[in-house]
Amino acid sequence: MSRDHQYLILPGPVEVRKEILEAQSQWMIGHRSSAFADLYGRMHEKLQKAFFTENKVLMIGASGTGFWEGASRNCIRDDQKVLHLTGGAFSERWADISQANGKQVDTVQVEWGQAHTPELVAEALDNGPYDAIALVHNETSTGVTNPVKDIAAVVREQAPDTLIMVDSVSGFLGTEMRVDEWGLDLVLTSSQKAFALPPGMAFVAISERVLERAKQIEHRGYYFDFLSIAKSAAKNNTPSTPPVSLMYAADKQLDDILTEGIENRWARHIAMKEMTHEWATSRGFGLYANEAYRSNTVTTVDNREVGIDVNEMAKFMAGRGFAMDKGYGKIKGPTFRIPHMGDLQPAVLEEVFDGLDAFLGK
Ligand SMILES: *Cc1c(COP(=O)(O)O)cnc(C)c1O
């Protein structure tokens, strides 16, 4: 097979379609022009559909980590606490970020591969009050999807003043997530995961309660100050220079996603997850994540039984034109991940399995 590039089978950055890459090559515009305000306004309307919200969606030139920091700084008062649900590389890092910003952090740690349940959260809330609870929708390191809807319901009921902050970096546009219906105050994401854009942009949907909270916090920092970003956003603008080329790409990608249909997109991800489970288990591999909470966008394959050399596997697959994941952090090797997110189609996933079978000598 001949490919003109390495096709990314990585859980971020993901493969980006040529048409989307090409959308970036339009002529530059100044970001104080009416053409830019049009672009911003169009994108905002489509982003609200994508988040299933009527709340404001802020966008910025940064990776998702930027809005992690923004969330911690704008939503947690210095004399109050935040509850971080941790159990994987990303949820743990967000807790570190709150700590690095001087916030008082409590955590509910679950074992890697396990999910946070509403029961665990209900119990932990007794140690409050908490200004905010921070959780990761789809833990990309372990392939676990947390039951965000049910957790949010418990928080709303038991601690109605606690802001619900969700990282949906690898869930957004790949698996069900409804901001308004689920009552989420803040949901952040970035461009290079299931959104299937080049890296470099972050997005956050925020409720009025988030803005009210931010007003009570003196030191919100500068670049990720929600009040300043929201003030510019009201004029379809940004406080500092935005990534215009990437916004062209995002504008087109949102059109294409709405044409596919968001729910159809979720269904395509579920179908690819099922294909991946079927392939992995029929080849003797385990599935790392707890059965009830396996992700629709990425499968963490448990390699302990079969024990392939993930470096050799990646080398072999590179020869077939695929850049493969080798696992993340402390579970790299004993596990590796097969992402099935973004604009990936089942037919390409089949080619990946054919390649892996050839490597296994099947
Ligand atoms: C990739 C990822 C992040 C980090 O996002 P960046 O855009 O790389 O800063 C955060 N959370 C989750 C769940 C991720 O998968």
The ligand as an SDF file (V2000), in Angstrom:
LIG
                    3D

 15 15  0  0  0  0  0  0  0  0999 V2000
   -5.0890   15.4670   25.4130 C   0  0  0  0  0  0  0  0  0  0  0  0
   -5.8390   15.6910   26.6570 C   0  0  0  0  0  0  0  0  0  0  0  0
   -5.6390   16.8210   27.4520 C   0  0  0  0  0  0  0  0  0  0  0  0
   -4.5720   17.8280   27.1520 C   0  0  0  0  0  0  0  0  0  0  0  0
   -5.0020   18.6180   26.1180 O   0  0  0  0  0  0  0  0  0  0  0  0
   -3.9650   19.5160   25.3280 P   0  0  0  0  0  0  0  0  0  0  0  0
   -4.8060   20.0710   24.2280 O   0  0  0  0  0  0  0  0  0  0  0  0
   -2.8640   18.5870   24.8610 O   0  0  0  0  0  0  0  0  0  0  0  0
   -3.4500   20.5360   26.2630 O   0  0  0  0  0  0  0  0  0  0  0  0
   -6.4320   17.0070   28.5350 C   0  0  0  0  0  0  0  0  0  0  0  0
   -7.3740   16.1220   28.8820 N   0  0  0  0  0  0  0  0  0  0  0  0
   -7.5960   15.0160   28.1630 C   0  0  0  0  0  0  0  0  0  0  0  0
   -8.6560   14.0680   28.6000 C   0  0  0  0  0  0  0  0  0  0  0  0
   -6.8320   14.7670   27.0220 C   0  0  0  0  0  0  0  0  0  0  0  0
   -7.0630   13.6680   26.3030 O   0  0  0  0  0  0  0  0  0  0  0  0
  1  2  1  0
  2  3  1  0
  2 14  2  0
  3  4  1  0
  3 10  2  0
  4  5  1  0
  5  6  1  0
  6  7  2  0
  6  8  1  0
  6  9  1  0
 10 11  1  0
 11 12  2  0
 12 13  1  0
 12 14  1  0
 14 15  1  0
M  END
$$$$
